[in-house]
Amino acid sequence: MIVHPIAPVYDHSSRIIILGSFPSVKSREMGFFYGHPQNRYWKVLAALFHEETPQTIPQRRDFLLRHHIAAWDVIRSCDITGSSDASIKNVTVNDLSLILKAADIRHIYVNGQTAAKMYRKYTEPLLRRPCICLPSTSPANAAWNFPKLLAAWQIILEDFES
């Protein structure tokens, strides 16, 4: 059983939350979200907001908060082999109510099908709030090249234009 080692990122001005499933081995080692250099999460977000890709943990945390984005994962603890989402078993979920009470979260986005499946199974029945599934930024999602990912992730900008 591995317990999620990364604290959520959010503040009172967060307007959306993007949830992953569970941190990869690289992310757990780094101590922050999307630590694998091939994961396209930070590149996609930076491109959406027309900024340089943040490299350090402080830069990444600042980027999220500056753009009113909360970040965390659906799963609090689980059995997992390496970073394989397919191997996830014995799931307990994070309590998103802390973030939802602290910030006016307009939409809950999930990064990939595993996060969507876990959210819909465990979290949505408790919160009664649906999630919007975005295509995974994982390098394992090779069917989605960068331009295609960027186009799909544009939906989050609507939360800042309305």
RODO-924770 format. One record per residue: residue number from 0; x, y, z of N, C-alpha, C in turn; residue in three letters. Coordinates in pm, 1 decimal. Atoms other than C-alpha are relative to their C-alpha. Layout:
<sites>
+-----+----------+----------+----------+----------+----------+----------+----------+----------+----------+-----+
!   k !      n.X !      n.Y !      n.Z !     ca.X !     ca.Y !     ca.Z !      c.X !      c.Y !      c.Z !   r !
+-----+----------+----------+----------+----------+----------+----------+----------+----------+----------+-----+
! NUM !        X !        Y !        Z !        X !        Y !        Z !        X !        Y !        Z ! ALA !
...
+-----+----------+----------+----------+----------+----------+----------+----------+----------+----------+-----+
</sites>
This chain:
<sites>
+-----+----------+----------+----------+----------+----------+----------+----------+----------+----------+-----+
!   k !      n.X !      n.Y !      n.Z !     ca.X !     ca.Y !     ca.Z !      c.X !      c.Y !      c.Z !   r !
+-----+----------+----------+----------+----------+----------+----------+----------+----------+----------+-----+
!   0 !     85.5 !   -118.4 !      0.0 !      0.0 !      0.0 !      0.0 !     89.7 !    124.2 !      0.0 ! MET !
!   1 !    -75.2 !   -125.0 !      8.7 !    144.3 !    335.3 !   -105.8 !    -96.3 !    115.1 !     28.0 ! ILE !
!   2 !     81.6 !   -116.1 !    -35.0 !      8.1 !    656.3 !     46.2 !     50.4 !    120.2 !    -80.9 ! VAL !
!   3 !    -30.2 !   -118.3 !     80.6 !     -4.5 !    970.8 !   -167.4 !     88.2 !     95.5 !     79.8 ! HIS !
!   4 !    -92.0 !    -83.5 !    -77.4 !    294.4 !   1183.4 !    -62.0 !     -3.1 !    149.8 !    -32.3 ! PRO !
!   5 !     -3.8 !   -138.7 !     46.3 !    208.7 !   1514.4 !   -233.4 !   -124.9 !     74.8 !     46.3 ! ILE !
!   6 !    112.6 !    -81.7 !    -46.3 !     -7.1 !   1785.0 !    -77.0 !    -68.9 !     66.1 !   -119.3 ! ALA !
!   7 !     69.0 !    -69.5 !    109.2 !   -275.0 !   1944.9 !   -293.1 !     50.5 !    142.9 !    -13.9 ! PRO !
!   8 !    -32.1 !   -140.5 !     24.4 !   -206.8 !   2283.2 !   -451.3 !   -132.0 !     70.8 !    -27.3 ! VAL !
!   9 !    122.0 !    -79.5 !     19.2 !   -490.2 !   2535.2 !   -418.8 !      5.3 !    119.2 !     93.1 ! TYR !
!  10 !     23.9 !   -109.2 !    -93.1 !   -590.9 !   2862.6 !   -261.0 !   -142.5 !     49.9 !    -23.0 ! ASP !
!  11 !    138.8 !    -46.9 !      7.3 !   -910.9 !   3064.7 !   -220.7 !    -37.5 !     49.9 !   -139.6 ! HIS !
!  12 !     31.4 !    -49.5 !    134.2 !   -881.8 !   3196.6 !   -578.8 !     -1.7 !   -109.2 !   -107.1 ! SER !
!  13 !      4.6 !    109.8 !     97.5 !   -865.6 !   2852.8 !   -744.6 !   -140.9 !    -11.1 !    -58.3 ! SER !
!  14 !    129.7 !      7.3 !     68.1 !  -1145.1 !   2818.3 !  -1002.5 !    -25.4 !   -134.7 !    -66.8 ! ARG !
!  15 !     16.2 !    135.1 !     54.1 !  -1079.3 !   2476.5 !  -1152.4 !     95.2 !    -91.1 !     76.4 ! ILE !
!  16 !    -94.0 !     97.2 !    -54.9 !   -917.6 !   2160.1 !  -1027.1 !     26.5 !   -103.0 !   -108.8 ! ILE !
!  17 !    -39.5 !    105.9 !     92.1 !   -725.9 !   1913.2 !  -1238.2 !     54.1 !   -114.0 !     85.4 ! ILE !
!  18 !    -35.3 !    117.4 !    -79.2 !   -701.5 !   1567.2 !  -1085.1 !     64.5 !   -106.9 !    -87.3 ! LEU !
!  19 !    -57.4 !    119.0 !     60.5 !   -470.0 !   1288.1 !  -1185.8 !    -53.9 !   -121.7 !     72.8 ! GLY !
!  20 !     41.9 !    120.6 !    -71.1 !   -514.5 !    930.0 !  -1075.1 !     83.2 !    -16.2 !    127.4 ! SER !
!  21 !    -92.1 !     20.5 !   -112.1 !   -206.7 !    870.0 !   -852.8 !    139.1 !     36.5 !    -52.4 ! PHE !
!  22 !   -130.1 !    -43.5 !     50.0 !    149.5 !   1008.7 !   -872.2 !     86.8 !   -115.9 !    -49.6 ! PRO !
!  23 !    -94.1 !     97.9 !     53.8 !    400.1 !    819.7 !  -1085.2 !    118.6 !    -15.3 !     95.1 ! SER !
!  24 !   -121.8 !     18.7 !    -79.2 !    722.0 !    686.6 !   -935.5 !     84.4 !    126.8 !     -5.1 ! VAL !
!  25 !    -80.6 !   -122.7 !     15.1 !    905.9 !    993.1 !  -1074.4 !    -60.0 !    116.0 !     78.9 ! LYS !
!  26 !     66.0 !   -108.5 !    -74.4 !    648.0 !   1231.6 !   -927.1 !     16.6 !    -20.6 !    150.4 ! SER !
!  27 !    -18.3 !     28.0 !   -143.2 !    670.1 !   1058.5 !   -588.3 !    143.4 !     29.8 !     42.4 ! ARG !
!  28 !   -140.7 !    -28.9 !    -31.5 !   1050.7 !   1082.2 !   -600.0 !     24.7 !    150.9 !      4.8 ! GLU !
!  29 !    -18.8 !   -144.8 !     10.1 !   1037.2 !   1450.0 !   -701.1 !    -76.5 !     73.6 !    109.3 ! MET !
!  30 !     83.5 !    -64.2 !   -101.5 !    764.1 !   1530.9 !   -448.5 !    -95.7 !    102.6 !    -56.3 ! GLY !
!  31 !     95.8 !    -91.7 !     60.3 !    540.0 !   1710.6 !   -696.6 !    -64.4 !    -65.9 !   -121.4 ! PHE !
!  32 !     81.1 !     56.4 !    107.8 !    284.3 !   1646.9 !   -968.3 !     72.3 !      1.0 !   -134.4 ! PHE !
!  33 !    -49.0 !     11.6 !    138.0 !    385.5 !   1529.1 !  -1316.0 !    150.4 !     23.2 !     -9.8 ! TYR !
!  34 !   -145.6 !    -12.0 !     -4.5 !    753.7 !   1485.3 !  -1243.7 !     74.0 !    -73.2 !   -110.1 ! GLY !
!  35 !    -67.7 !     73.1 !    107.6 !    828.2 !   1249.4 !  -1533.1 !     27.0 !     96.9 !   -115.0 ! HIS !
!  36 !    -33.3 !    -98.2 !    104.1 !   1014.0 !   1450.8 !  -1799.1 !    -77.1 !    -18.4 !   -131.7 ! PRO !
!  37 !     77.0 !     21.6 !    122.4 !    810.5 !   1290.3 !  -2079.8 !   -149.2 !     31.8 !     14.2 ! GLN !
!  38 !    141.1 !    -35.5 !    -16.1 !    475.0 !   1379.6 !  -1926.0 !    -20.2 !    141.2 !    -55.4 ! ASN !
!  39 !     20.9 !   -125.9 !     71.7 !    325.4 !   1664.7 !  -2127.0 !    -89.0 !    100.3 !     75.7 ! ARG !
!  40 !     88.3 !    -85.0 !    -80.3 !    112.3 !   1820.0 !  -1848.5 !     48.9 !    145.4 !      5.7 ! TYR !
!  41 !    -51.1 !   -135.9 !    -17.6 !    335.9 !   2122.0 !  -1782.6 !     15.9 !     71.7 !   -134.3 ! TRP !
!  42 !    -13.6 !    -60.5 !    133.9 !    403.8 !   2179.9 !  -2153.2 !   -136.4 !     42.8 !    -54.0 ! LYS !
!  43 !    135.0 !    -33.0 !     47.3 !     30.0 !   2172.1 !  -2232.9 !    -52.5 !    123.8 !     72.9 ! VAL !
!  44 !     50.2 !   -115.7 !    -75.0 !    -63.1 !   2412.6 !  -1953.5 !     74.7 !    127.5 !    -37.7 ! LEU !
!  45 !    -78.0 !   -118.9 !     37.2 !    221.6 !   2649.5 !  -2041.2 !    -42.5 !     51.0 !   -137.4 ! ALA !
!  46 !     43.0 !    -40.5 !    134.4 !    115.3 !   2651.2 !  -2408.2 !   -138.7 !     64.4 !      3.4 ! ALA !
!  47 !    134.2 !    -57.4 !    -10.8 !   -248.3 !   2719.0 !  -2312.9 !      4.4 !    145.5 !     45.2 ! LEU !
!  48 !     -7.9 !   -134.3 !    -57.0 !   -146.0 !   3027.4 !  -2116.3 !    111.7 !     84.3 !    -62.6 ! PHE !
!  49 !   -104.4 !    -72.8 !     74.3 !    129.3 !   3133.4 !  -2361.8 !    116.3 !     41.0 !     89.6 ! HIS !
!  50 !   -111.6 !    -25.2 !    -91.4 !    406.5 !   3101.6 !  -2106.2 !    108.8 !   -104.3 !    -23.0 ! GLU !
!  51 !   -107.4 !     99.5 !     -1.1 !    739.0 !   2924.4 !  -2070.5 !    -42.5 !   -114.7 !     92.1 ! GLU !
!  52 !     31.4 !    116.4 !    -83.1 !    711.6 !   2574.4 !  -1925.1 !     71.6 !     11.6 !    134.4 ! THR !
!  53 !    -65.2 !     -8.5 !   -131.9 !    773.6 !   2591.4 !  -1548.8 !     82.8 !   -126.6 !     26.4 ! PRO !
!  54 !    -92.5 !    112.8 !    -18.8 !   1066.9 !   2370.9 !  -1445.9 !     12.4 !    -46.0 !    144.9 ! GLN !
!  55 !    -22.7 !     35.7 !   -140.2 !   1106.6 !   2383.1 !  -1067.9 !   -133.5 !    -14.1 !     73.5 ! THR !
!  56 !    122.4 !     14.3 !    -80.4 !    854.0 !   2293.3 !   -799.2 !    -57.2 !    137.5 !     37.1 ! ILE !
!  57 !     57.8 !   -131.9 !    -29.8 !    819.8 !   2657.9 !   -684.0 !    -60.7 !     67.0 !   -123.9 ! PRO !
!  58 !     55.0 !    -57.9 !    123.5 !    769.6 !   2770.2 !  -1046.3 !   -132.0 !    -66.7 !    -36.6 ! GLN !
!  59 !    122.0 !     74.0 !     34.6 !    507.7 !   2499.2 !  -1101.8 !   -113.8 !     35.3 !     95.4 ! ARG !
!  60 !    102.3 !    -37.2 !    -99.7 !    321.2 !   2578.2 !   -779.3 !    -51.2 !    142.1 !    -29.2 ! ARG !
!  61 !     36.6 !   -137.9 !     30.6 !    325.6 !   2949.7 !   -864.0 !    -84.7 !      7.3 !   -127.8 ! ASP !
!  62 !     74.3 !      2.6 !    126.2 !    204.9 !   2878.4 !  -1219.0 !   -145.3 !    -39.8 !     25.2 ! PHE !
!  63 !    135.9 !     47.6 !    -28.1 !    -96.6 !   2682.1 !  -1092.9 !    -81.3 !    106.3 !     73.2 ! LEU !
!  64 !     74.0 !    -96.3 !    -80.6 !   -196.4 !   2939.0 !   -832.7 !    -27.1 !    130.2 !    -76.5 ! LEU !
!  65 !     16.1 !   -122.4 !     79.3 !   -143.0 !   3235.4 !  -1066.8 !   -112.8 !    -14.6 !   -102.1 ! ARG !
!  66 !    104.9 !     25.4 !     99.2 !   -379.5 !   3072.1 !  -1314.1 !   -127.3 !    -59.1 !     62.8 ! HIS !
!  67 !    120.3 !     41.2 !    -73.7 !   -636.5 !   2978.9 !  -1045.9 !    -32.9 !   -148.4 !    -19.9 ! HIS !
!  68 !     15.3 !    144.0 !     20.1 !   -578.6 !   2605.0 !  -1094.6 !     39.6 !    -72.3 !    128.1 ! ILE !
!  69 !    -32.4 !     90.4 !   -109.8 !   -594.7 !   2358.4 !   -807.8 !     44.7 !   -132.5 !    -62.4 ! ALA !
!  70 !    -48.8 !    128.9 !     51.5 !   -412.3 !   2027.3 !   -854.0 !     10.2 !   -100.8 !    113.8 ! ALA !
!  71 !    -14.3 !    111.1 !    -93.6 !   -429.7 !   1693.8 !   -677.6 !    -26.7 !   -127.3 !    -77.8 ! TRP !
!  72 !     31.8 !    127.4 !     62.7 !   -509.3 !   1330.2 !   -746.6 !   -123.7 !    -58.4 !     65.0 ! ASP !
!  73 !    120.9 !     64.4 !    -51.5 !   -822.1 !   1121.0 !   -702.9 !     36.0 !    -95.0 !    115.2 ! VAL !
!  74 !    -32.7 !    109.0 !    -92.9 !   -646.2 !    842.4 !   -511.4 !     92.4 !     46.7 !    112.6 ! ILE !
!  75 !    -81.4 !    -30.0 !   -118.7 !   -510.1 !    885.0 !   -157.2 !    101.6 !   -110.7 !     26.7 ! ARG !
!  76 !    -90.8 !    113.2 !    -18.6 !   -362.7 !    536.0 !   -127.2 !    -48.8 !   -116.5 !    -83.7 ! SER !
!  77 !     34.5 !    117.3 !     80.4 !   -351.0 !    216.1 !   -328.6 !    119.3 !    -93.8 !     -5.4 ! CYS !
!  78 !   -107.3 !     90.0 !     39.6 !   -149.2 !    -85.4 !   -425.5 !     23.0 !     27.2 !   -147.6 ! ASP !
!  79 !    -33.9 !    -30.2 !    139.0 !     33.1 !     -5.6 !   -749.1 !    138.5 !    -58.0 !    -30.3 ! ILE !
!  80 !   -129.2 !     50.3 !     45.4 !    315.8 !   -165.5 !   -944.4 !     64.7 !    108.5 !    -85.5 ! THR !
!  81 !    -67.8 !   -107.3 !     72.1 !    558.6 !    104.2 !  -1052.5 !    -92.1 !    119.7 !    -16.6 ! GLY !
!  82 !     88.7 !   -112.0 !     30.9 !    357.7 !    375.7 !  -1227.7 !   -120.2 !    -44.5 !    -82.2 ! SER !
!  83 !    103.3 !     55.8 !     87.0 !    109.8 !    145.2 !  -1400.9 !   -141.1 !     19.7 !     54.8 ! SER !
!  84 !    139.5 !    -20.8 !    -40.1 !   -247.6 !    273.4 !  -1370.2 !    -79.2 !   -130.1 !     -6.3 ! ASP !
!  85 !     72.6 !    126.6 !     15.6 !   -365.1 !    -68.5 !  -1486.7 !     16.8 !    -91.5 !    121.6 ! ALA !
!  86 !    -25.8 !     87.1 !   -115.6 !   -216.7 !   -226.2 !  -1171.3 !    -65.1 !     50.0 !    128.6 ! SER !
!  87 !     55.8 !    -60.6 !   -122.1 !   -403.0 !     -0.9 !   -923.5 !   -108.8 !    -88.7 !     61.0 ! ILE !
!  88 !     97.6 !     79.1 !    -76.7 !   -594.1 !   -195.2 !   -655.4 !    -10.7 !     59.4 !    140.8 ! LYS !
!  89 !     19.4 !    -38.8 !   -140.9 !   -727.4 !   -137.1 !   -301.7 !      5.0 !    151.9 !     19.0 ! ASN !
!  90 !      1.8 !   -145.7 !      6.1 !   -810.7 !    227.8 !   -358.3 !    -71.8 !     63.0 !    119.6 ! VAL !
!  91 !     72.0 !    -95.3 !    -84.2 !   -893.9 !    490.5 !    -98.5 !     19.7 !    136.1 !    -67.7 ! THR !
!  92 !     -5.7 !   -126.5 !     74.5 !   -964.9 !    841.0 !   -227.2 !     31.4 !    119.4 !     89.4 ! VAL !
!  93 !    -24.0 !   -126.3 !    -69.3 !   -857.0 !   1191.4 !   -133.2 !   -132.8 !     69.3 !     27.7 ! ASN !
!  94 !    118.7 !    -75.7 !    -38.1 !  -1111.5 !   1414.1 !     40.3 !      4.8 !    137.1 !    -66.8 ! ASP !
!  95 !     -1.3 !   -124.9 !     75.9 !  -1174.4 !   1689.4 !   -213.9 !    -81.1 !    110.2 !     66.6 ! LEU !
!  96 !     84.6 !   -102.0 !    -63.5 !  -1417.6 !   1867.3 !     17.7 !     83.4 !    113.2 !     59.5 ! SER !
!  97 !    -85.5 !   -106.7 !    -53.0 !  -1123.1 !   2059.1 !    171.0 !     16.9 !    111.6 !   -102.6 ! LEU !
!  98 !    -21.6 !    -97.3 !    107.3 !  -1057.5 !   2228.2 !   -162.6 !   -132.0 !     65.0 !    -38.7 ! ILE !
!  99 !    129.1 !    -52.3 !     42.5 !  -1423.9 !   2266.0 !   -253.8 !    -58.6 !     98.4 !    101.4 ! LEU !
! 100 !     45.6 !    -94.6 !   -102.8 !  -1494.7 !   2443.1 !     76.7 !     83.0 !    127.9 !     -1.1 ! LYS !
! 101 !    -91.1 !   -114.2 !     -5.1 !  -1194.5 !   2675.1 !     40.2 !     -4.6 !     87.0 !   -125.2 ! ALA !
! 102 !     -6.3 !    -72.8 !    127.2 !  -1236.1 !   2777.3 !   -324.6 !   -128.1 !    -20.3 !    -80.1 ! ALA !
! 103 !    116.5 !      7.7 !     88.3 !  -1509.5 !   2843.9 !   -580.0 !     38.0 !    -78.4 !   -125.7 ! ASP !
! 104 !    -39.5 !     87.2 !    111.3 !  -1425.8 !   2546.9 !   -802.7 !   -118.8 !    -15.2 !    -94.3 ! ILE !
! 105 !    107.3 !      2.0 !    100.0 !  -1633.9 !   2577.2 !  -1119.6 !     -8.6 !   -132.8 !    -73.9 ! ARG !
! 106 !     -1.7 !    127.8 !     70.9 !  -1524.5 !   2257.2 !  -1291.8 !    107.8 !    -89.9 !     58.1 ! HIS !
! 107 !    -96.0 !    101.4 !    -42.7 !  -1349.8 !   1938.1 !  -1194.6 !     42.8 !    -74.5 !   -125.5 ! ILE !
! 108 !    -56.7 !     69.1 !    115.3 !  -1121.8 !   1806.5 !  -1468.4 !     84.3 !   -116.2 !     48.9 ! TYR !
! 109 !    -87.6 !    112.6 !    -31.1 !   -947.1 !   1473.0 !  -1467.2 !     91.5 !    -24.2 !   -119.3 ! VAL !
! 110 !   -103.4 !     20.8 !    100.7 !   -629.2 !   1393.1 !  -1656.1 !      5.4 !   -149.0 !    -34.8 ! ASN !
! 111 !     -3.6 !    137.3 !     48.8 !   -701.6 !   1067.1 !  -1838.1 !   -112.6 !    -88.9 !     47.8 ! GLY !
! 112 !    110.0 !     94.3 !    -24.7 !   -935.6 !    770.7 !  -1832.8 !      5.6 !    -66.8 !    137.1 ! GLN !
! 113 !     -7.0 !     64.9 !   -132.2 !   -804.3 !    609.0 !  -1513.7 !    -49.6 !     94.9 !    107.5 ! THR !
! 114 !     47.9 !    -98.5 !    -98.1 !   -858.7 !    928.2 !  -1314.8 !   -151.4 !     15.6 !    -10.7 ! ALA !
! 115 !    145.4 !    -12.5 !     20.0 !  -1207.3 !    957.1 !  -1468.6 !    -73.7 !   -119.6 !     59.2 ! ALA !
! 116 !     63.9 !    122.6 !    -51.1 !  -1295.1 !    597.5 !  -1384.6 !     -2.0 !     -0.4 !    153.0 ! LYS !
! 117 !     -9.0 !     -1.9 !   -146.4 !  -1174.2 !    632.1 !  -1023.8 !    -88.1 !    110.5 !     58.6 ! MET !
! 118 !     82.6 !   -110.2 !    -48.4 !  -1344.1 !    970.1 !   -978.9 !   -147.7 !    -38.2 !     -6.3 ! TYR !
! 119 !    142.0 !     34.0 !     17.3 !  -1675.3 !    844.8 !  -1117.5 !    -44.3 !   -112.8 !     93.7 ! ARG !
! 120 !     34.7 !    113.2 !    -87.1 !  -1665.9 !    527.9 !   -908.6 !     -3.1 !     40.0 !    148.0 ! LYS !
! 121 !    -15.8 !    -25.0 !   -143.4 !  -1552.4 !    667.0 !   -573.0 !    -38.6 !    140.8 !     46.5 ! TYR !
! 122 !     13.1 !   -137.2 !    -47.3 !  -1574.5 !   1047.5 !   -558.8 !   -130.6 !     65.5 !    -41.7 ! THR !
! 123 !    121.8 !    -65.3 !     48.0 !  -1867.2 !   1159.0 !   -772.2 !   -122.6 !    -35.7 !     83.2 ! GLU !
! 124 !    117.2 !     30.4 !    -84.2 !  -2123.6 !    966.3 !   -563.1 !     -0.7 !     76.8 !    132.1 ! PRO !
! 125 !     -7.6 !    -75.5 !   -125.9 !  -1999.7 !   1152.4 !   -252.1 !    -24.2 !    149.1 !    -22.1 ! LEU !
! 126 !      7.8 !   -144.9 !     24.2 !  -1969.6 !   1500.7 !   -402.6 !   -120.5 !     41.4 !    -83.3 ! LEU !
! 127 !    109.1 !    -29.1 !     95.0 !  -2249.3 !   1476.2 !   -659.4 !     39.6 !    112.6 !    -96.5 ! ARG !
! 128 !    -51.5 !    -95.2 !     99.8 !  -2031.6 !   1679.7 !   -896.6 !     70.5 !    -80.0 !   -107.8 ! ARG !
! 129 !    -63.0 !     76.0 !    107.6 !  -1938.9 !   1542.2 !  -1236.7 !    140.4 !     51.9 !    -31.0 ! PRO !
! 130 !   -131.7 !    -42.3 !     45.9 !  -1591.3 !   1554.0 !  -1381.4 !     -1.3 !      8.3 !   -152.7 ! CYS !
! 131 !    -21.1 !     -8.9 !    144.0 !  -1477.9 !   1645.3 !  -1730.9 !    132.5 !    -69.2 !    -27.8 ! ILE !
! 132 !   -120.3 !     78.1 !     27.3 !  -1228.8 !   1395.7 !  -1868.8 !     79.1 !     61.0 !   -116.3 ! CYS !
! 133 !    -93.2 !    -47.1 !    100.9 !   -931.9 !   1536.8 !  -2057.3 !     90.2 !   -116.2 !    -41.4 ! LEU !
! 134 !    -90.8 !    108.0 !     39.0 !   -701.5 !   1312.1 !  -2260.9 !    128.6 !      5.8 !     83.2 ! PRO !
! 135 !   -117.9 !      9.7 !    -85.5 !   -405.6 !   1193.4 !  -2056.7 !    122.7 !     62.5 !    -64.6 ! SER !
! 136 !   -125.8 !    -59.0 !     44.9 !    -80.8 !   1386.9 !  -2083.6 !    116.5 !    -97.9 !     14.9 ! THR !
! 137 !   -103.1 !    101.3 !    -19.3 !    110.8 !   1067.2 !  -2001.9 !     66.7 !    -37.1 !   -132.2 ! SER !
! 138 !    -65.8 !     46.0 !    121.5 !    373.4 !    955.3 !  -2251.4 !    -57.3 !   -133.3 !    -50.1 ! PRO !
! 139 !     63.0 !    125.9 !     41.3 !    186.7 !    621.6 !  -2254.5 !   -118.5 !     24.2 !    -93.8 ! ALA !
! 140 !    112.3 !    -35.3 !     87.1 !    -97.0 !    802.4 !  -2436.6 !     54.6 !     51.7 !   -133.7 ! ASN !
! 141 !    -69.1 !    -37.6 !    124.3 !     93.7 !    803.4 !  -2765.0 !    -95.9 !     34.8 !   -113.7 ! ALA !
! 142 !     98.1 !    -29.9 !    105.4 !   -225.3 !    825.3 !  -2973.9 !    -29.9 !    149.4 !     -7.9 ! ALA !
! 143 !     27.4 !   -144.1 !     -4.3 !   -254.3 !   1190.8 !  -2869.3 !    132.0 !     74.9 !    -11.2 ! TRP !
! 144 !   -120.1 !    -81.2 !     14.9 !     23.5 !   1404.9 !  -3013.6 !    -23.3 !    135.4 !     67.8 ! ASN !
! 145 !      9.8 !   -126.0 !    -73.9 !     96.3 !   1746.6 !  -2864.8 !   -107.6 !     94.5 !    -54.4 ! PHE !
! 146 !    104.4 !    -91.7 !     49.1 !   -121.8 !   1957.9 !  -3100.1 !   -142.2 !    -48.3 !     31.1 ! PRO !
! 147 !    132.2 !     56.6 !    -28.8 !   -417.3 !   1723.0 !  -3048.2 !    -34.0 !     15.5 !    149.4 ! LYS !
! 148 !     19.1 !    -18.7 !   -144.8 !   -371.2 !   1731.1 !  -2667.8 !    -33.3 !    145.4 !     31.8 ! LEU !
! 149 !     19.0 !   -142.1 !    -25.4 !   -345.1 !   2107.8 !  -2667.3 !   -140.4 !     44.7 !    -41.4 ! LEU !
! 150 !    134.9 !    -36.1 !     47.3 !   -666.3 !   2141.0 !  -2869.5 !   -106.4 !    -51.2 !     97.0 ! ALA !
! 151 !     98.7 !     57.1 !    -93.2 !   -855.8 !   1910.9 !  -2629.6 !      1.7 !     72.5 !    134.2 ! ALA !
! 152 !    -12.9 !    -66.8 !   -129.8 !   -723.5 !   2090.6 !  -2320.5 !    -44.3 !    145.4 !     -4.3 ! TRP !
! 153 !     47.2 !   -138.8 !     12.4 !   -840.6 !   2430.4 !  -2455.6 !   -127.3 !     24.1 !     80.5 ! GLN !
! 154 !    127.1 !    -13.8 !    -72.0 !  -1172.2 !   2363.2 !  -2278.9 !     18.7 !     68.3 !    135.7 ! ILE !
! 155 !    -16.5 !    -60.8 !   -132.8 !  -1023.3 !   2471.1 !  -1947.2 !      6.1 !    151.6 !     -7.3 ! ILE !
! 156 !     -5.9 !   -145.9 !     13.5 !   -973.1 !   2823.9 !  -2082.0 !   -137.5 !     63.2 !      7.3 ! LEU !
! 157 !    137.8 !    -51.3 !     -4.5 !  -1350.9 !   2861.6 !  -2104.9 !    -37.8 !     44.1 !    142.1 ! GLU !
! 158 !     30.6 !    -35.4 !   -138.9 !  -1359.5 !   2877.3 !  -1723.5 !     52.2 !    138.6 !     36.1 ! ASP !
! 159 !    -59.8 !   -130.1 !    -30.3 !  -1151.6 !   3194.1 !  -1734.6 !    -55.6 !    108.4 !    -90.9 ! PHE !
! 160 !     57.8 !    -96.2 !     93.6 !  -1334.4 !   3358.4 !  -2023.1 !   -144.8 !     32.9 !     34.3 ! GLU !
! 161 !    141.5 !    -23.1 !    -33.0 !  -1682.6 !   3330.3 !  -1874.1 !    -15.4 !     87.8 !    122.5 ! SER !
+-----+----------+----------+----------+----------+----------+----------+----------+----------+----------+-----+
</sites>
